[in-house]
Amino acid sequence: MNPVNLAFEPVLHFLNTGGEVLWLIFFVAVLLWGMIAERLMFFSITYPQLKAQWQQQWHRRTDKNSRQALAIRELILSEAGIALAKYLTIIKMLIGLCPLLGLLGTVTGMIHVFDVLAVTGTGNARAMASGISHATIPTMAGMVIAIAGLYFNKLLEERVSREQHHLADMLQYH
């Protein structure tokens, strides 16, 4: 058997145990972590280059104390703010979506449990257990992803704030 298949077999089993909603949570999690990874790479690769360009643009100016210079400085800071905060709103939205999808998984799992109760009565504990796992696994997965995402979102927001203040300090207006 292929080693890659062996590595992903437990993950596929887990996703199938949680039902269709867990697959949706998995997709949202991949999207969320992809955006977080993009932001982290932006700060380490792209942003230093952009910051150097903005500093050069400001330091090439001979006039740094007129109204026009102030407007240009604010334009640079505004561009930096937009570049730094890119995707943060989407990241926050995806973090908020994870627990809601977990709750959806809970509801669909409980509907499955009630279906089993309606068809077989209360005697089939094995069928009820399947529905309960469909109900609890997506809830847990949504919460775990959201909690981890909150940590990285806070990390990114603090980095944005720190970089904005640092750039504003570097572009001194006389």
C-alpha positions in Angstrom: 0.0 0.0 0.0 1.2 3.5 -0.7 2.7 5.3 2.3 0.8 8.5 1.5 -2.5 6.6 1.7 -1.4 5.0 5.0 -0.7 8.5 6.4 -4.0 9.9 5.3 -6.2 6.9 6.2 -6.8 8.0 9.8 -7.6 11.5 8.7 -10.1 10.2 6.2 -11.6 7.9 8.8 -12.0 10.9 11.2 -13.6 13.1 8.5 -16.0 10.3 7.5 -16.9 9.7 11.2 -17.9 13.4 11.6 -20.2 13.4 8.6 -20.6 15.8 5.7 -20.4 18.9 7.9 -16.9 17.9 9.1 -15.7 17.9 5.5 -17.0 21.5 5.2 -15.2 22.4 8.4 -12.0 20.8 7.0 -12.3 22.9 3.8 -12.8 26.1 5.8 -9.8 25.1 8.0 -7.6 24.6 4.9 -8.7 28.0 3.6 -8.1 29.6 7.0 -4.6 28.1 7.5 -3.7 28.9 3.9 -4.5 32.6 4.5 -2.7 32.7 7.8 0.4 31.1 6.1 0.2 33.7 3.3 0.2 36.5 5.9 3.1 35.0 7.7 5.1 34.7 4.5 4.1 38.2 3.5 5.6 39.6 6.7 8.8 37.6 6.2 9.3 38.0 2.5 7.3 40.7 0.8 6.8 43.3 3.5 10.5 44.0 4.1 10.8 44.9 0.4 7.8 47.1 0.4 9.0 48.8 3.6 12.3 49.6 2.0 10.5 51.0 -1.1 8.3 53.3 1.1 11.3 54.4 3.1 13.3 55.2 -0.1 10.3 57.1 -1.5 10.1 59.2 1.6 13.8 59.8 2.1 14.3 60.9 -1.6 12.0 63.8 -0.8 13.8 67.1 0.0 10.6 68.7 1.4 9.4 66.9 4.5 7.5 69.7 6.3 4.9 71.0 3.8 1.2 70.0 3.6 2.0 68.1 0.4 4.7 66.1 2.2 2.3 65.3 5.0 -0.3 64.1 2.4 2.3 61.9 0.7 3.4 60.5 4.1 -0.2 59.7 5.0 -0.7 58.1 1.6 2.4 55.9 2.2 1.1 54.9 5.6 -2.4 54.2 4.2 -0.9 52.0 1.5 1.1 50.2 4.2 -2.0 49.7 6.4 -4.0 48.2 3.5 -1.1 45.9 2.5 -0.5 44.8 6.1 -4.2 44.2 7.0 -5.0 42.3 3.8 -7.1 39.2 4.4 -7.4 39.8 8.2 -11.2 40.4 7.9 -11.6 37.2 5.9 -9.5 35.3 8.5 -11.7 36.7 11.3 -14.8 35.6 9.3 -13.5 32.1 8.8 -12.6 31.8 12.5 -16.2 32.8 13.4 -17.6 30.4 10.9 -15.9 27.3 12.3 -17.9 27.1 15.6 -21.1 27.8 13.7 -20.3 24.9 11.3 -19.6 22.8 14.4 -23.0 23.7 15.7 -24.5 22.7 12.3 -22.8 19.4 12.7 -24.3 19.0 16.1 -27.8 19.7 14.8 -27.4 17.3 11.8 -26.0 14.6 14.1 -28.9 14.9 16.6 -31.4 14.8 13.7 -29.7 11.5 12.7 -30.1 10.3 16.3 -33.8 11.2 16.4 -34.2 9.5 13.0 -32.8 6.3 14.5 -35.1 6.6 17.5 -38.1 7.1 15.3 -37.3 4.1 13.1 -35.9 1.6 15.6 -37.1 2.8 18.9 -34.7 3.3 21.9 -33.2 -0.2 21.7 -30.5 0.3 19.0 -27.7 2.0 21.0 -25.2 1.3 18.3 -27.1 3.3 15.7 -27.6 6.1 18.2 -23.9 6.2 19.0 -23.1 6.8 15.4 -25.4 9.8 15.3 -23.9 11.1 18.6 -20.4 10.9 17.1 -21.8 12.8 14.0 -23.0 15.4 16.5 -19.9 15.8 18.8 -17.0 15.5 16.4 -17.8 18.5 14.2 -18.5 20.6 17.3 -15.1 19.7 18.7 -13.3 20.3 15.4 -14.9 23.7 14.8 -14.0 24.8 18.3 -10.4 23.6 18.1 -9.8 25.3 14.7 -11.4 28.5 15.9 -9.4 28.6 19.1 -6.1 28.0 17.3 -7.2 30.5 14.6 -7.9 33.2 17.3 -4.3 32.8 18.5 -2.8 33.4 15.1 -5.3 36.2 14.3 -4.2 38.0 17.4 -0.6 37.5 16.5 -1.2 38.9 13.0 -3.2 41.9 14.4 -0.4 42.8 16.8 2.2 42.5 14.0 0.1 44.8 11.8 -0.1 47.4 14.6 3.6 47.2 15.4 4.6 47.5 11.8 2.3 50.4 11.2 3.7 52.3 14.2 7.3 51.4 13.3 6.8 52.7 9.7 5.2 55.9 11.0 8.2 56.5 13.2 10.6 55.9 10.3 8.8 58.4 8.0 9.4 61.4 10.2 7.5 64.5 9.3 9.4 67.7 10.4 
